[in-house]
Amino acid sequence: MHLPDGHPVMPSDATRGGARAEGRIGLLVPSSNTTVEPEFQRALPESVTLHTARLFLTDITPEAIARIVEDLEAQSRLLATADVDVIVLGATAPSFLKGAGYDREMIGRIVKASGKPATTTSTALLRALALLGAKRIVLCSAYTDRVNAIARGFLEANGIEVLAARGLGMADNLAVGRLGPESAYELARAAAAGTDADAVVLACTNWRSMAVIEKLERELGRPVLSTTQASVWDALRIVGYRGEIAGYGRLLATLAVESRLAAVA
């Protein structure tokens, strides 16, 4: 990964050196999101800590999603005062809203404001799909058809073929956070049926889904990626953590394989 001036992003001295590397992850969270923080915390190793800031959002509509990044620079600067090693825009729709390249635009804004390496949920997802060689996917989300269509357009503009896209039709973000993981399991099973997709994507960091990833992978016989899981993976990769994270699917296991991570752009 490179900063806007072309210089490569490197882990800090404190985070180099293997699986026990220490690190701090800064996470920008939609204000009504009640899921991404606990899912992140459960997956992180003890040596890596999570530090959060919030961006106002109550409804998952294109208009509200566009407004969420108005405070992006201010909240990124606040996270930088905690000397985090990376800042993650932990929100799926706000990082894909305006199509190909919008996620990189968000990264540039965060880096410029904070002086810290950065990634977004959508960037992490693209990197994860590339690492796993997944070019044809099934997309599942909590979103309305309108937002799901934007997600599909972003993925297709980045070279990912979306064989099927299914959503729960929800716009109330608090209501999404109250859903159980069985909603993700059931939708993924139904959407993937009869397809030969390389992977299944569960989109929306407020949708509880990490707990069912391994079960789905066993039953579907292919990788299953949630946008929170991909964000955890990319953040740990950037801070220099090199150790397998068990219990959350194939993607997080790749952190222990340096040769695989070396190819990630």
Secondary structure, 3 states (H helix, E strand, C coil): CECCCCCECCCCHHHCCCCCCCEEEEEEEECCCCCHHHHHHHHCCCCEEEEEEEECCCECCHHHHHHHHHHHHHHHHHHHCCCCCEEEECCCHHHHCCCCCHHHHHHHHHHHHHCCCEEEHHHHHHHHHHHHCCCEEEEEECCCHHHHHHHHHHHHHCCCEEEEEEECCCCEHHHHHCCCHHHHHHHHHHHHCCCCCCEEEEECCCCCCHHHHHHHHHHHCCCEEEHHHHHHHHHHHHHCCCCCCCCCCHHHHHHHCHHHHCCCC
